[in-house]
Structure formats: C-alpha cells, structure tokens
Amino acid sequence: MTAQTTHVPAYAAPSAKAPLERTTIERRPVGPSDVLIDVKYAGICHSDIHQARDGWGEGIFPMVPGHEIAGVVAEVGADVTRFTAGDRVGVGCMVDSCRVCENCRAGQEQYCDKGNIQTYNALDKNGEPTLGGYSARIVVDEAFTLRIPDGLALDVAAPLLCAGITTYSPLAHWNAGPGKKVAVVGLGGLGHMAVQIAHAMGAEVTVLSQSLRKKDDGLRLGADHYYATSDESTFERLAGSFDLIVSTVSAPLPFDQYLGLLKTDGALVNVGAPEEPVSLNLFPLMLQRRTLAGSAIGGIRETQEMLDFCAEHGLGAEIELITAEQINEAYERVLTSDVRYRFVIDAATI
C-alpha cells in the first residue's frame, strides 16, 4: 500500500479565467479505505468551464477540473472489499459526504445536509483542496468509487459519471416511462444523454432546441419529435403537452413559455445551471398545479444503477476524443456548442 504522497501529471487552471496548463500535483497516500485509480479518460463538462472561470463564484486555484472519470484500479487499501487491482471504475462529481445525515443514510449523498465534498474545487475533510480528473491518477474512498460494467467502453462511460446521472436521476424520480410524454430542452452534452435514457425508459420523447440543426441526431438518439423553440408557433402547438420537461441548458429560459407546455401536475426540472438569476411569473405554476424544480446528480447507489442501466441498454455518450493539449480549444468550442456531444480527454496524453 502506498504510504506516501505521489506526484502525478495534471492539467490545471492556475487562476480564474487563465488557460489550463500542464503541471504536477500531489495525491494523498492510499489509506485503508482508499482506491488508487489510473485515470484513462476524463470528460469535459460545462461545469468545468463555469468553475475554472469563476462563473459560479470564487474558485480554489490552482484548479484541476474533471468529474467524469473512468479508469482502472491500480491499488487498494487494506480495508477495501469491493475492488481489486485491474477493476474498471469511475468517479463522478463527489468524493465524500458526512455519511451520517438523513440524506446520506438514504443514499442521497448529493444532498448531504453538510454539503458533499466535490471531486474538485472543494476542501476535503482535512481542509486540503480536492483536485479532479484531468490527471494521471486519483485516490478516492471506495464508498465513492463506481464499478463500470464490462458492457461499457471506458471512453464513452466517462461522461455518464456526470451527464448520465444528472439526467437519469430526474427522469427516474419523476417516473419517465411508458405512457409519459417527456421533453428535453437542449441537445448538448446533457441533453443527448437525457434523450437516450428517456427513450430507453419507454417514454415518448420530444427535443426542444433553438433550431432544427441537430434534428437528425435527436431522432437517431431516440427522440420521437423535434421542435425549434425559435419558432413561436412551437409553444402554441405544444401547449399543455408534457408530463415532464428536463431543461439541460445553462442559459436562462423564458420560463413562462416553457411552463405553458406542461400538462396539469406536470413538472419542469432544471439540471442546467445558468450563471445569471432568472425571472418567473407564478401564474402558469398556480393555475395548473405545475411544478418548477431542480435536480442535482444522483447518490452513489443511483449512479451505479444508472451505469448498469446504460450497459443493459447499450447506451453511452457520443464523444470526441481529444489530447490534453486540446483542452483550452475544447473549452472554447463547448461555449459555442461546437461538439457532438462530449469532449473526452485521453489521459495518456496528460
């Protein structure tokens, strides 16, 4: 068992809004309950850009982003029972929580009363900054390590650790399935997973996108219908149509219009997180007993359930594999929606 810190290559933002650059970071010793993971692939999430550029508030720098991590176990601590060297594993958006609050005990660690410990841009229980998956190796407690089924290739599995669970959790919670009409707002990194998962759950799926540019992709991924929201007649035609709308976009929406697309008792759930405040007229909510909600990722148990579901149904992210030297270019392309549909870093190039 590794009894000392190790130094590994990584890519970090040295300060807010600065380009990411190659560096060397320390990883903690492998403790009794820890798993040392050789990172093979790391997805680029829009959240990485928000945080590396202080879009969601002041960050901790230097920052190593990355919470869509797929790799192979290199070593385990003496008390680890669930994993052995050579296992295919993943790490998502959190690496610890209090483990004793009501939510944690219910398997909802993402809603930990004391706040879960994020994979990067957070402080661990020792007060040390967490550093994410844009690195060659990472040490994670086995309780927050996921098993990647053999049916999933590691590169397309990596984005499932955020994009997959972020969309799976609300779809499962609001009972997407046969007889339900589900709309997905935006066909990007999150949206393209939401479409696949909702379709596999048996729902009738509609994509609502600014234009019809990605219509062929949406239908291929499992959508039954595809509409452009830039066409005002879309909101008239689809009024009162949906049981559930999942918004994956990170820009403020005209919520009054979108709420009008819900049936009575329908729900509009936000998984995209705009940096700006949004405005809302409450009457569309009140008059049809509609719900405007938010959803974070899922707990560890649900994330494993999602991975198994995706393996069973042959689902994975559609990716563009890049080298570490292309990270800054990839960030700019994400901001202009120039990716179909998730950048994934080949960690061998870090």
N, C-alpha and C positions, 0 to 999 in steps of 0.2 A: 504494500500500500504506500502511495506517495506520501512522505512525511514532511514535505516542504513545498513551498510555493514553486510554481513553474512559470517560465516565461514563454509566451506564445505570440506569434504574429497576429495582428488585427488591423482593421481599418477604423479610424476614429475621426470624429469632428473635434478639432482642438478647441473651438469656441463656437458660439452661436452664429449660424449662417456661414461659417467657414467651410470650404471644401473638405471632404473627408480625405485622410491621408494614411499611408501605411505607418504602423507603429508597433511597439512591443508592449504587451500588458502582462500583469501577474495574475495567475489563477491560484486560488487558495489550495492548501493541501487537501487531499482526498480524505475526508473524515469517515467515521464508521458507517454513516447512513448515506454517503455520497456516491455518485456515479460520475466518472470521468468520461467525457464523450469526445471522440474525434468528429468534429463537425465536417460533414460532407457537402451540405447545401444550406444556404440561408436565403429566405425570401426577402424581398424589399416591399415593405408595407408603407402606405401613405402616412401611417403613424410615425414611421421613422423620420420622414421629412418634417412633419409637424414638430417633432421634438428636437431634432437636430437644428432646427431654425427657430426655436423658442416660440413656435406658434401657439402652444398650449400653456405658456407660462415659462418661467425661468428654469432652464435645464441644468444638469450637473455635467460639467465638462472637465477634461476631455470625455466625450461620449462615444461609446461603441454601440451602435444600434443593432437591431436584429432580434426579433422574437418569433421567427418562423424557422425553426432549426431542425434539421434532420441529420442524423449521423449514426455512428457505430460506437458501442461501448468499448472503451479501451481498458478500463479498470473499475473495480467496485470496492467499496469499503467493507470492513469485516462484518458489519451487521446487515448488509444488503441481502435481501432474499428474492427479490423479483427480477433481478437482472444479472447476467453474466457477461464476461468479455465476448465481443462478437455480436451481441444483440443489436438489432436495428431499432433506434429510439428517436424520439422527438422531444423538443422543448418549446412551449408556447410563450404566452405573454406574462406568465408569473412563475416565480421560482420559490415562493414561500407565502405563508399567511400565519395568523395567530394560531390556527388549528383548534381553538377551544370555544370560539363564539358559536352562536346558534347557526349562523350561515355556514361556517366551516364544518361543523359537525353534520350538517345536512348535505355536504358535498357541494356547497355553493361558495367555494373559496374565492371566487371572483368578486363576491360581495362581502368579503370579510369585514366585520364591524370595525376593526382597527386598520383596515386597508391592506390589501395583499401587497406583497413585495414584487414589483415588476422586474422583468428579466434584464432591463437596462434602465438607466436614468432614474434610479431609486437607491435607497440605502438599505442594506441588509440588516439583520438583527445585531450585527457587530458594529453598525454605523459606517460600513465600507460601501462605496458606490458599486452598484451592480453594473456589469459590462456584458453586452449582448453577443449575438451570434455571428457578427461579422468578424470572426476569429477562427483560429485553427482548432481550438479546444475550449470546452466549457465544463465546469464542475457544478453539478446540480443534485440536490437531495432526491433520493429515489421516489419520495412521495409526490414529486412534481415532474417526474420523468414519464413519458408516454411510450408505449410499445407501438411501433409501426408494423402493421400486418404485412406478411410476405407478399400479399397481392398488390401492394402499393410500391411503386418505384420511389426511391428516396427524393429525387428531384421534384417530382410532381406532388409528393406528400408534404414537402416543407411548407408551402403556403396554407395547407389545411390547418396548421397549428395556430393561425390567426384567422385568415379569410374563411376557412372552412367552419371552424367552431363559432365564429362571430355570426354567421348566417344560419348555421344548423340550430343553435340554441333558441332563437326566437321562433323559428319555423316549428320546432318541436314543442315549445312552450305554448304557442297559440294554435297548436293542433292542425298544422297544414297536413292535408291528406285527401283521400277520395271525397268528392263532393264539395271541396273547398276551392274557392277562387282566390288565387294569390297573385299580387302584382309585385314586381321587383323594380324599384326605381334605380336606374343606372346599370349599365353593363360593363363594369370595370373589374378590378381585382376581386372585390367582394361580390358584386352583382353576378358575375359569371358563375361563381360557386352557388349563390342562392338559387339561381335558375336550375342548375343541375340537381341540387338537393331537393328542392320543392317538387320537381318533376319526379324524382325517384321516390318521394313520399306519396305520390299519387295525386297531387293537386293539379288543378288547371292553372297554368302559369302564363302570365302576361308580363312582358317587359315594357316599361315606360322609360323612354330615353329621349334625349333632346332632339335627336334626328333618327332617320332610318338607316344611317350609315352602317350599323352593325347588325342589321336585321337578319341577314343570312346566318351569322354566327349565333344569334339568340335562338333562332328556330332550330339550328343544329344542336345546340346545347340542351334543348328540351322545352323551350317556350312554345306555347300554343298560339300566342298572339303577340304582336309587337306594334307599339304605337309611338308616334313622335309627340312629345309634350310641347314642342314649339308650335304645333298646330292647335289652335284654341278649340277647334271642334272636338278634339280628343276628350276634353273634360266634359263636354256636353254629352257626347256619345257614351261615355263610360260612367256617368253619374250613378251612384248607388250600386256599383257592380261587385265590389270586392269584400270578402271576409277579412282579408289581411293584406296590408301593404308593408313591404320591408324597404325602407329607404337606405340605400348604401352610399349615397353621395355625401361629400364633405363640404358642400356649399349650402347656404340657407335656401330653403324651399318656400314657395308661396303656399303655406300650409292650408289656408282656407280652401284653395282649389283642390288640393290632394285629399283633404278630409271629405270633401264632397263626393269623392269616388267610392267611399265606403258604404256598405250596407248598414242598416241599423245594427248596433252592437259590434260593428267592425272595429279593427284596430290598425293604426298606423304606427309602426315601430321603427325607430331610428337606430341604425347601427353605424352610420356615418357621423362624424363629429366635426361640424363646422367650427372654425375659429371664432366666428362672429356670433353675437346674440341673434335670436330670431324673434319675429313678432307673430302674434296669434290672435285671431278673433274667436272667442269661445262659443259663439252661437252654433257653428257647424258641429261642435262636440255635443253640446247640450240637446239640440233638437232631435238627434238620432241616437243618443246614448253611445256615442262613439268614444274610442279611447285613443289618446296620443301617448305613446310610451317610448321608452328607451330600453336598450338591452346591451349588455357588455359581452364579454366572451362567455364561455361555459366553465363549469368546475372541472376538476381533473377527471372525475368519473364520466361526466358527459362528453368531455373531449375524447376520451378513449372510445366511448360509444360512437362518436362521430367518425373516428378513424376506422373503426370496424364496419360501420355503415357504408363508408365510401369504398372500402375494399370489397365489400359484398356486392355493391352495385357498379363497380368498375369506374368510380369517379375519381378525378384528380384535377389539379389546377392545370390550365393551359399556360405554358411558361415560355419565356425567352431566357435561355441560359447565357449568363454573361461572366466575364472575368472581373476580379476585384478592381482592376484599373478602370472599369467602365461604370463604377458606382455613381460618380458625380454626374455623368452623362445620363444614366438611368433616372436619377432624381429629376432632372430637367424634363425628361420625356414623360415621367409619371404626371408631372404638373400640367402637361399639355395632352394628357390621355393618349399618348403615343406608345401604347403597349397592349398586346393581346396575349395574356391578360395579367401576367405577373412576372416581374423580373426575379430570377433566382441566381444567386452568386455561387459559382463553383468554388468552394472553399479551398480547393487545392491551389488556387491562384492567389490566395491571400499572402 
